[in-house]
Amino acid sequence: MTEPKKLDLEQWWPELFDGLDKAQRRSVVQSLAAAWHEGWEPNREHVANLTDYAAGRIDAAEYDRRSDAAARRMRGSEK
């Protein structure tokens, strides 16, 4: 029997968490963990977008723009 996959975003992409304090790190991980438990698989782009927002490197409008662009690419409708 194989062990279930563990969500360890900080181990997968540690550089994305640089500059975040403990509370910000936890917030990012918790935000993505809920969807992961439902079967969604995070990728580096998703994590980078959320860590950039949590760190204040981007504002809400840029976070939304990036998220929308990623969703369009996943659907294959990027123009």
Backbone hydrogen bonds, N-H to C=O, Kabsch-Sander energy under -0.5 kcal/mol:
donor,donor_aa,acceptor,acceptor_aa,energy
8,D,6,K,-1.0
11,Q,8,D,-0.9
12,W,8,D,-2.2
13,W,9,L,-2.7
16,L,13,W,-1.4
17,F,13,W,-0.5
17,F,14,P,-1.3
18,D,15,E,-0.9
20,L,17,F,-2.0
25,R,21,D,-2.6
26,R,22,K,-2.4
27,S,23,A,-2.3
28,V,24,Q,-2.3
29,V,25,R,-2.5
30,Q,26,R,-3.0
31,S,27,S,-2.3
32,L,28,V,-1.8
33,A,29,V,-2.3
34,A,30,Q,-1.4
35,A,31,S,-0.6
36,W,32,L,-2.0
37,H,33,A,-2.5
38,E,34,A,-0.6
38,E,35,A,-0.8
39,G,36,W,-1.9
40,W,35,A,-2.0
47,V,43,N,-2.1
48,A,44,R,-2.9
49,N,45,E,-2.3
50,L,46,H,-2.0
51,T,47,V,-2.8
52,D,48,A,-2.5
53,Y,49,N,-1.8
54,A,50,L,-2.7
55,A,51,T,-2.1
56,G,52,D,-0.5
56,G,53,Y,-1.1
57,R,52,D,-2.3
58,I,52,D,-1.1
63,Y,59,D,-2.4
64,D,60,A,-2.7
65,R,61,A,-2.4
66,R,62,E,-2.7
67,S,63,Y,-2.5
68,D,64,D,-2.7
69,A,65,R,-2.4
70,A,66,R,-2.5
71,A,67,S,-2.3
72,R,68,D,-2.3
73,R,69,A,-2.2
74,M,70,A,-2.3
75,R,71,A,-1.7
76,G,72,R,-0.8
76,G,73,R,-0.8
77,S,72,R,-2.8
